[in-house]
Amino acid sequence: MPAVPSTLPAIELSGVGKTYRFHRTRPGVRGSVRDLFGRESGERIAVADLDLQIAAGEFIGLLGRNGAGKTTTLKMLSGLLRPSTGTVRVLGHEPYKRGFDFLRQIAIVLGNKTMLWWDVSTMANLELYQALYDLSPDEFGRNVGELAELLGLGDHLDIPVRKLSLGERMKCELMLALVHRPEVIFLDEPTIGLDVVSKAAIRQFLAETCAQHGTTIILTSHDMDDVEQLCPRVVLIDGGRLQFDGSPDQLVRSTRPRKRVTCSYSGPIQPPGTWPPGVRPIDDTDRQRLVLEAEREALAGLLALAPSWGTLIDLEVRDAELDEVMQAVLSSPQFGNGLAAGVAR
């Protein structure tokens, strides 16, 4: 299988757009009869003029609200959809042509859809994929052994899929998708509905897969912990358009977020009647603990005042969490015109 030259991006989108056409239905019996002879049609733009380059071995977080165009973008990258405009190239291939050489180098995992046959074991599913991808017995055995060890699935491969827990099934989904060792992986909400332990195990596995094999991974998730822990680069789209492309830290700085300040006291607190400008309480119901938000400009004054409200024993200052930043970004007036801090790379 020819390798893609290292000077070329693993993934490249140029002026990519996707428009869905649909038929409107008219209400009532009369409307249904009229629809038989002539239906009204409409269009919805899912992705518009999207330009993006991703190097081999990058781990990218693709962010946006519901309906922003994330899943449509993944489907175009994996060849499930053909773009209406522009060009998509993955590993030198045009995905929509669905050539075997291309399909053998990619994998897609949709957190809300299963690829596993439920009434047979994971091993039976894997053996089917062995035949589909024409894996030799040695290659198949080596990949299955390595993946089972990394995912902790050695004792679960012979159990019918329907008898596995949700976390175990998602691990098996990942194992099935990666048994042929693809060069590019598309992940759509891979940790949705999982408990904390299962999420941590899958995050560790994905990080090791990217680091050890140089796999290019694109992740969409509404769980900002996934993105924060795994993705050195995030791409934010809305209305199908690119709004931000940069690091999570750049995204945080672009929103001028407030600092979260937690003050702990050894006795009852005597907070001020009026909070200083730029400061607002998040939780002031505890008699010995205050949680406040402060604008950066107000932080120094707040830290100077905190000891006057009681016997201060601990003080913590931290940046906003990424999910808080995302809320601020999506609700900001300038959102939709691009966030200048990171769009240009």
VOFIMAR-264521 format. One record per residue (C-alpha): residue number from 1; residue in three letters; y, z, x. Coordinates in steps of 0.5 Angstrom, whole numbers, plus 500, padded with zeros to 3 digits. Example, Ala and Ser with C-alpha at 12.3 -4.5 7.8 and 13.67 -1.06 7.14 Angstrom:
# VOFIMAR-264521
pt i:1 aa:Ala Y:491 Z:516 X:525
pt i:2 aa:Ser Y:498 Z:514 X:527
This chain:
# VOFIMAR-264521
pt i:1 aa:Met Y:500 Z:500 X:500
pt i:2 aa:Pro Y:507 Z:498 X:503
pt i:3 aa:Ala Y:511 Z:504 X:505
pt i:4 aa:Val Y:519 Z:503 X:502
pt i:5 aa:Pro Y:523 Z:503 X:508
pt i:6 aa:Ser Y:526 Z:509 X:510
pt i:7 aa:Thr Y:533 Z:506 X:510
pt i:8 aa:Leu Y:533 Z:505 X:502
pt i:9 aa:Pro Y:534 Z:510 X:497
pt i:10 aa:Ala Y:527 Z:512 X:493
pt i:11 aa:Ile Y:531 Z:511 X:487
pt i:12 aa:Glu Y:537 Z:507 X:485
pt i:13 aa:Leu Y:541 Z:506 X:479
pt i:14 aa:Ser Y:546 Z:501 X:478
pt i:15 aa:Gly Y:551 Z:500 X:472
pt i:16 aa:Val Y:545 Z:502 X:468
pt i:17 aa:Gly Y:545 Z:503 X:460
pt i:18 aa:Lys Y:541 Z:504 X:454
pt i:19 aa:Thr Y:543 Z:502 X:447
pt i:20 aa:Tyr Y:538 Z:504 X:441
pt i:21 aa:Arg Y:538 Z:500 X:435
pt i:22 aa:Phe Y:536 Z:502 X:428
pt i:23 aa:His Y:536 Z:501 X:421
pt i:24 aa:Arg Y:540 Z:505 X:416
pt i:25 aa:Thr Y:537 Z:507 X:410
pt i:26 aa:Arg Y:541 Z:507 X:403
pt i:27 aa:Pro Y:540 Z:513 X:398
pt i:28 aa:Gly Y:536 Z:513 X:392
pt i:29 aa:Val Y:531 Z:508 X:389
pt i:30 aa:Arg Y:537 Z:502 X:388
pt i:31 aa:Gly Y:538 Z:503 X:395
pt i:32 aa:Ser Y:531 Z:503 X:397
pt i:33 aa:Val Y:530 Z:496 X:393
pt i:34 aa:Arg Y:537 Z:493 X:397
pt i:35 aa:Asp Y:534 Z:495 X:403
pt i:36 aa:Leu Y:528 Z:490 X:402
pt i:37 aa:Phe Y:532 Z:484 X:402
pt i:38 aa:Gly Y:537 Z:486 X:407
pt i:39 aa:Arg Y:538 Z:493 X:412
pt i:40 aa:Glu Y:544 Z:495 X:415
pt i:41 aa:Ser Y:543 Z:496 X:422
pt i:42 aa:Gly Y:547 Z:501 X:427
pt i:43 aa:Glu Y:547 Z:502 X:435
pt i:44 aa:Arg Y:547 Z:509 X:439
pt i:45 aa:Ile Y:549 Z:509 X:446
pt i:46 aa:Ala Y:544 Z:513 X:450
pt i:47 aa:Val Y:546 Z:512 X:457
pt i:48 aa:Ala Y:552 Z:508 X:459
pt i:49 aa:Asp Y:554 Z:505 X:466
pt i:50 aa:Leu Y:550 Z:510 X:470
pt i:51 aa:Asp Y:550 Z:509 X:478
pt i:52 aa:Leu Y:546 Z:514 X:482
pt i:53 aa:Gln Y:542 Z:514 X:489
pt i:54 aa:Ile Y:537 Z:519 X:491
pt i:55 aa:Ala Y:534 Z:519 X:498
pt i:56 aa:Ala Y:526 Z:520 X:499
pt i:57 aa:Gly Y:524 Z:527 X:499
pt i:58 aa:Glu Y:530 Z:530 X:495
pt i:59 aa:Phe Y:529 Z:535 X:489
pt i:60 aa:Ile Y:534 Z:533 X:484
pt i:61 aa:Gly Y:536 Z:537 X:478
pt i:62 aa:Leu Y:538 Z:533 X:472
pt i:63 aa:Leu Y:543 Z:537 X:467
pt i:64 aa:Gly Y:546 Z:536 X:460
pt i:65 aa:Arg Y:546 Z:538 X:453
pt i:66 aa:Asn Y:541 Z:536 X:448
pt i:67 aa:Gly Y:542 Z:528 X:447
pt i:68 aa:Ala Y:546 Z:527 X:453
pt i:69 aa:Gly Y:541 Z:522 X:456
pt i:70 aa:Lys Y:537 Z:526 X:461
pt i:71 aa:Thr Y:530 Z:524 X:458
pt i:72 aa:Thr Y:532 Z:517 X:456
pt i:73 aa:Thr Y:534 Z:516 X:464
pt i:74 aa:Leu Y:527 Z:519 X:466
pt i:75 aa:Lys Y:524 Z:514 X:461
pt i:76 aa:Met Y:527 Z:508 X:464
pt i:77 aa:Leu Y:526 Z:511 X:471
pt i:78 aa:Ser Y:518 Z:511 X:470
pt i:79 aa:Gly Y:518 Z:505 X:466
pt i:80 aa:Leu Y:517 Z:507 X:459
pt i:81 aa:Leu Y:523 Z:504 X:457
pt i:82 aa:Arg Y:527 Z:498 X:459
pt i:83 aa:Pro Y:534 Z:499 X:461
pt i:84 aa:Ser Y:539 Z:495 X:456
pt i:85 aa:Thr Y:544 Z:493 X:462
pt i:86 aa:Gly Y:544 Z:494 X:469
pt i:87 aa:Thr Y:538 Z:495 X:474
pt i:88 aa:Val Y:533 Z:501 X:476
pt i:89 aa:Arg Y:529 Z:501 X:482
pt i:90 aa:Val Y:524 Z:506 X:484
pt i:91 aa:Leu Y:521 Z:505 X:491
pt i:92 aa:Gly Y:523 Z:498 X:491
pt i:93 aa:His Y:520 Z:496 X:484
pt i:94 aa:Glu Y:523 Z:495 X:477
pt i:95 aa:Pro Y:519 Z:500 X:473
pt i:96 aa:Tyr Y:519 Z:497 X:466
pt i:97 aa:Lys Y:515 Z:492 X:469
pt i:98 aa:Arg Y:509 Z:497 X:470
pt i:99 aa:Gly Y:506 Z:494 X:476
pt i:100 aa:Phe Y:500 Z:498 X:478
pt i:101 aa:Asp Y:503 Z:499 X:485
pt i:102 aa:Phe Y:509 Z:502 X:482
pt i:103 aa:Leu Y:505 Z:506 X:477
pt i:104 aa:Arg Y:500 Z:509 X:483
pt i:105 aa:Gln Y:506 Z:512 X:486
pt i:106 aa:Ile Y:509 Z:516 X:481
pt i:107 aa:Ala Y:508 Z:521 X:476
pt i:108 aa:Ile Y:511 Z:524 X:469
pt i:109 aa:Val Y:510 Z:531 X:466
pt i:110 aa:Leu Y:513 Z:532 X:459
pt i:111 aa:Gly Y:513 Z:539 X:458
pt i:112 aa:Asn Y:513 Z:538 X:450
pt i:113 aa:Lys Y:507 Z:533 X:451
pt i:114 aa:Thr Y:500 Z:534 X:454
pt i:115 aa:Met Y:496 Z:528 X:458
pt i:116 aa:Leu Y:490 Z:533 X:457
pt i:117 aa:Trp Y:484 Z:531 X:453
pt i:118 aa:Trp Y:483 Z:538 X:449
pt i:119 aa:Asp Y:476 Z:538 X:448
pt i:120 aa:Val Y:474 Z:537 X:455
pt i:121 aa:Ser Y:475 Z:541 X:461
pt i:122 aa:Thr Y:480 Z:540 X:466
pt i:123 aa:Met Y:475 Z:537 X:471
pt i:124 aa:Ala Y:473 Z:532 X:466
pt i:125 aa:Asn Y:480 Z:530 X:465
pt i:126 aa:Leu Y:481 Z:529 X:473
pt i:127 aa:Glu Y:475 Z:525 X:474
pt i:128 aa:Leu Y:478 Z:520 X:469
pt i:129 aa:Tyr Y:484 Z:520 X:473
pt i:130 aa:Gln Y:480 Z:519 X:479
pt i:131 aa:Ala Y:477 Z:512 X:476
pt i:132 aa:Leu Y:484 Z:510 X:473
pt i:133 aa:Tyr Y:487 Z:511 X:480
pt i:134 aa:Asp Y:481 Z:508 X:484
pt i:135 aa:Leu Y:481 Z:514 X:488
pt i:136 aa:Ser Y:475 Z:515 X:493
pt i:137 aa:Pro Y:471 Z:521 X:493
pt i:138 aa:Asp Y:473 Z:524 X:499
pt i:139 aa:Glu Y:481 Z:523 X:497
pt i:140 aa:Phe Y:479 Z:526 X:490
pt i:141 aa:Gly Y:476 Z:532 X:493
pt i:142 aa:Arg Y:481 Z:533 X:498
pt i:143 aa:Asn Y:487 Z:533 X:493
pt i:144 aa:Val Y:483 Z:537 X:487
pt i:145 aa:Gly Y:482 Z:542 X:492
pt i:146 aa:Glu Y:489 Z:543 X:495
pt i:147 aa:Leu Y:492 Z:543 X:488
pt i:148 aa:Ala Y:487 Z:548 X:485
pt i:149 aa:Glu Y:489 Z:553 X:491
pt i:150 aa:Leu Y:496 Z:552 X:491
pt i:151 aa:Leu Y:496 Z:553 X:483
pt i:152 aa:Gly Y:491 Z:558 X:483
pt i:153 aa:Leu Y:486 Z:554 X:478
pt i:154 aa:Gly Y:479 Z:554 X:482
pt i:155 aa:Asp Y:476 Z:558 X:476
pt i:156 aa:His Y:479 Z:554 X:471
pt i:157 aa:Leu Y:477 Z:547 X:472
pt i:158 aa:Asp Y:471 Z:547 X:468
pt i:159 aa:Ile Y:474 Z:551 X:462
pt i:160 aa:Pro Y:475 Z:546 X:456
pt i:161 aa:Val Y:483 Z:545 X:456
pt i:162 aa:Arg Y:484 Z:548 X:449
pt i:163 aa:Lys Y:481 Z:555 X:451
pt i:164 aa:Leu Y:487 Z:556 X:457
pt i:165 aa:Ser Y:493 Z:559 X:456
pt i:166 aa:Leu Y:500 Z:556 X:456
pt i:167 aa:Gly Y:501 Z:557 X:463
pt i:168 aa:Glu Y:494 Z:555 X:465
pt i:169 aa:Arg Y:495 Z:549 X:461
pt i:170 aa:Met Y:502 Z:547 X:464
pt i:171 aa:Lys Y:499 Z:548 X:471
pt i:172 aa:Cys Y:493 Z:543 X:469
pt i:173 aa:Glu Y:498 Z:538 X:467
pt i:174 aa:Leu Y:501 Z:538 X:474
pt i:175 aa:Met Y:495 Z:538 X:477
pt i:176 aa:Leu Y:493 Z:532 X:473
pt i:177 aa:Ala Y:499 Z:528 X:474
pt i:178 aa:Leu Y:499 Z:530 X:482
pt i:179 aa:Val Y:492 Z:528 X:483
pt i:180 aa:His Y:493 Z:521 X:486
pt i:181 aa:Arg Y:499 Z:524 X:490
pt i:182 aa:Pro Y:505 Z:520 X:488
pt i:183 aa:Glu Y:511 Z:519 X:492
pt i:184 aa:Val Y:516 Z:521 X:486
pt i:185 aa:Ile Y:515 Z:526 X:480
pt i:186 aa:Phe Y:519 Z:526 X:474
pt i:187 aa:Leu Y:519 Z:533 X:470
pt i:188 aa:Asp Y:522 Z:534 X:463
pt i:189 aa:Glu Y:522 Z:541 X:462
pt i:190 aa:Pro Y:516 Z:543 X:466
pt i:191 aa:Thr Y:517 Z:551 X:465
pt i:192 aa:Ile Y:519 Z:551 X:457
pt i:193 aa:Gly Y:515 Z:556 X:453
pt i:194 aa:Leu Y:512 Z:560 X:460
pt i:195 aa:Asp Y:512 Z:567 X:462
pt i:196 aa:Val Y:516 Z:569 X:468
pt i:197 aa:Val Y:510 Z:570 X:472
pt i:198 aa:Ser Y:508 Z:563 X:470
pt i:199 aa:Lys Y:515 Z:560 X:471
pt i:200 aa:Ala Y:515 Z:563 X:478
pt i:201 aa:Ala Y:508 Z:560 X:480
pt i:202 aa:Ile Y:510 Z:553 X:478
pt i:203 aa:Arg Y:517 Z:553 X:482
pt i:204 aa:Gln Y:513 Z:555 X:488
pt i:205 aa:Phe Y:508 Z:550 X:487
pt i:206 aa:Leu Y:514 Z:545 X:486
pt i:207 aa:Ala Y:518 Z:547 X:492
pt i:208 aa:Glu Y:512 Z:547 X:497
pt i:209 aa:Thr Y:510 Z:540 X:494
pt i:210 aa:Cys Y:517 Z:537 X:496
pt i:211 aa:Ala Y:517 Z:541 X:502
pt i:212 aa:Gln Y:510 Z:539 X:505
pt i:213 aa:His Y:509 Z:532 X:502
pt i:214 aa:Gly Y:516 Z:529 X:502
pt i:215 aa:Thr Y:516 Z:528 X:495
pt i:216 aa:Thr Y:522 Z:526 X:491
pt i:217 aa:Ile Y:523 Z:530 X:485
pt i:218 aa:Ile Y:527 Z:529 X:479
pt i:219 aa:Leu Y:527 Z:535 X:474
pt i:220 aa:Thr Y:531 Z:536 X:467
pt i:221 aa:Ser Y:531 Z:543 X:465
pt i:222 aa:His Y:535 Z:548 X:460
pt i:223 aa:Asp Y:533 Z:554 X:464
pt i:224 aa:Met Y:538 Z:554 X:470
pt i:225 aa:Asp Y:534 Z:559 X:474
pt i:226 aa:Asp Y:529 Z:553 X:475
pt i:227 aa:Val Y:535 Z:549 X:477
pt i:228 aa:Glu Y:538 Z:554 X:482
pt i:229 aa:Gln Y:532 Z:556 X:485
pt i:230 aa:Leu Y:529 Z:549 X:486
pt i:231 aa:Cys Y:535 Z:544 X:487
pt i:232 aa:Pro Y:540 Z:543 X:492
pt i:233 aa:Arg Y:543 Z:537 X:488
pt i:234 aa:Val Y:545 Z:537 X:481
pt i:235 aa:Val Y:547 Z:531 X:477
pt i:236 aa:Leu Y:550 Z:532 X:470
pt i:237 aa:Ile Y:551 Z:527 X:465
pt i:238 aa:Asp Y:554 Z:527 X:458
pt i:239 aa:Gly Y:554 Z:522 X:453
pt i:240 aa:Gly Y:550 Z:518 X:458
pt i:241 aa:Arg Y:555 Z:518 X:463
pt i:242 aa:Leu Y:555 Z:521 X:470
pt i:243 aa:Gln Y:560 Z:527 X:470
pt i:244 aa:Phe Y:558 Z:531 X:476
pt i:245 aa:Asp Y:554 Z:529 X:482
pt i:246 aa:Gly Y:554 Z:535 X:488
pt i:247 aa:Ser Y:551 Z:541 X:490
pt i:248 aa:Pro Y:550 Z:547 X:485
pt i:249 aa:Asp Y:555 Z:551 X:489
pt i:250 aa:Gln Y:560 Z:545 X:488
pt i:251 aa:Leu Y:559 Z:545 X:481
pt i:252 aa:Val Y:560 Z:553 X:480
pt i:253 aa:Arg Y:567 Z:552 X:484
pt i:254 aa:Ser Y:569 Z:546 X:480
pt i:255 aa:Thr Y:570 Z:550 X:474
pt i:256 aa:Arg Y:574 Z:556 X:477
pt i:257 aa:Pro Y:569 Z:561 X:474
pt i:258 aa:Arg Y:571 Z:568 X:473
pt i:259 aa:Lys Y:567 Z:574 X:478
pt i:260 aa:Arg Y:562 Z:579 X:474
pt i:261 aa:Val Y:564 Z:586 X:477
pt i:262 aa:Thr Y:560 Z:592 X:475
pt i:263 aa:Cys Y:562 Z:599 X:477
pt i:264 aa:Ser Y:558 Z:605 X:476
pt i:265 aa:Tyr Y:561 Z:612 X:476
pt i:266 aa:Ser Y:557 Z:619 X:477
pt i:267 aa:Gly Y:561 Z:621 X:471
pt i:268 aa:Pro Y:564 Z:619 X:464
pt i:269 aa:Ile Y:569 Z:613 X:465
pt i:270 aa:Gln Y:577 Z:614 X:463
pt i:271 aa:Pro Y:578 Z:606 X:463
pt i:272 aa:Pro Y:585 Z:604 X:462
pt i:273 aa:Gly Y:588 Z:603 X:455
pt i:274 aa:Thr Y:590 Z:596 X:457
pt i:275 aa:Trp Y:586 Z:591 X:462
pt i:276 aa:Pro Y:590 Z:588 X:467
pt i:277 aa:Pro Y:592 Z:581 X:466
pt i:278 aa:Gly Y:586 Z:576 X:468
pt i:279 aa:Val Y:580 Z:582 X:467
pt i:280 aa:Arg Y:576 Z:582 X:460
pt i:281 aa:Pro Y:570 Z:587 X:459
pt i:282 aa:Ile Y:563 Z:584 X:458
pt i:283 aa:Asp Y:560 Z:591 X:457
pt i:284 aa:Asp Y:564 Z:598 X:456
pt i:285 aa:Thr Y:560 Z:601 X:452
pt i:286 aa:Asp Y:556 Z:605 X:457
pt i:287 aa:Arg Y:560 Z:612 X:459
pt i:288 aa:Gln Y:558 Z:611 X:466
pt i:289 aa:Arg Y:558 Z:604 X:467
pt i:290 aa:Leu Y:563 Z:598 X:466
pt i:291 aa:Val Y:561 Z:590 X:467
pt i:292 aa:Leu Y:568 Z:586 X:467
pt i:293 aa:Glu Y:570 Z:579 X:468
pt i:294 aa:Ala Y:575 Z:577 X:473
pt i:295 aa:Glu Y:579 Z:571 X:475
pt i:296 aa:Arg Y:579 Z:570 X:482
pt i:297 aa:Glu Y:587 Z:572 X:482
pt i:298 aa:Ala Y:586 Z:578 X:479
pt i:299 aa:Leu Y:580 Z:581 X:483
pt i:300 aa:Ala Y:583 Z:584 X:488
pt i:301 aa:Gly Y:588 Z:588 X:483
pt i:302 aa:Leu Y:581 Z:590 X:479
pt i:303 aa:Leu Y:578 Z:593 X:486
pt i:304 aa:Ala Y:584 Z:597 X:487
pt i:305 aa:Leu Y:584 Z:600 X:480
pt i:306 aa:Ala Y:577 Z:601 X:479
pt i:307 aa:Pro Y:576 Z:608 X:483
pt i:308 aa:Ser Y:582 Z:611 X:478
pt i:309 aa:Trp Y:577 Z:610 X:472
pt i:310 aa:Gly Y:572 Z:615 X:475
pt i:311 aa:Thr Y:568 Z:617 X:481
pt i:312 aa:Leu Y:566 Z:611 X:483
pt i:313 aa:Ile Y:559 Z:611 X:486
pt i:314 aa:Asp Y:557 Z:603 X:486
pt i:315 aa:Leu Y:561 Z:597 X:485
pt i:316 aa:Glu Y:558 Z:590 X:485
pt i:317 aa:Val Y:561 Z:583 X:485
pt i:318 aa:Arg Y:558 Z:576 X:484
pt i:319 aa:Asp Y:559 Z:569 X:482
pt i:320 aa:Ala Y:557 Z:567 X:475
pt i:321 aa:Glu Y:550 Z:565 X:474
pt i:322 aa:Leu Y:549 Z:557 X:473
pt i:323 aa:Asp Y:548 Z:558 X:466
pt i:324 aa:Glu Y:555 Z:561 X:465
pt i:325 aa:Val Y:558 Z:555 X:469
pt i:326 aa:Met Y:554 Z:550 X:465
pt i:327 aa:Gln Y:557 Z:553 X:458
pt i:328 aa:Ala Y:564 Z:553 X:461
pt i:329 aa:Val Y:563 Z:546 X:464
pt i:330 aa:Leu Y:560 Z:543 X:457
pt i:331 aa:Ser Y:566 Z:547 X:453
pt i:332 aa:Ser Y:572 Z:545 X:458
pt i:333 aa:Pro Y:577 Z:540 X:455
pt i:334 aa:Gln Y:576 Z:536 X:461
pt i:335 aa:Phe Y:569 Z:535 X:461
pt i:336 aa:Gly Y:567 Z:528 X:459
pt i:337 aa:Asn Y:572 Z:525 X:464
pt i:338 aa:Gly Y:568 Z:527 X:470
pt i:339 aa:Leu Y:569 Z:533 X:474
pt i:340 aa:Ala Y:572 Z:531 X:481
pt i:341 aa:Ala Y:569 Z:536 X:485
pt i:342 aa:Gly Y:563 Z:533 X:486
pt i:343 aa:Val Y:562 Z:526 X:482
pt i:344 aa:Ala Y:564 Z:522 X:489
pt i:345 aa:Arg Y:558 Z:523 X:494
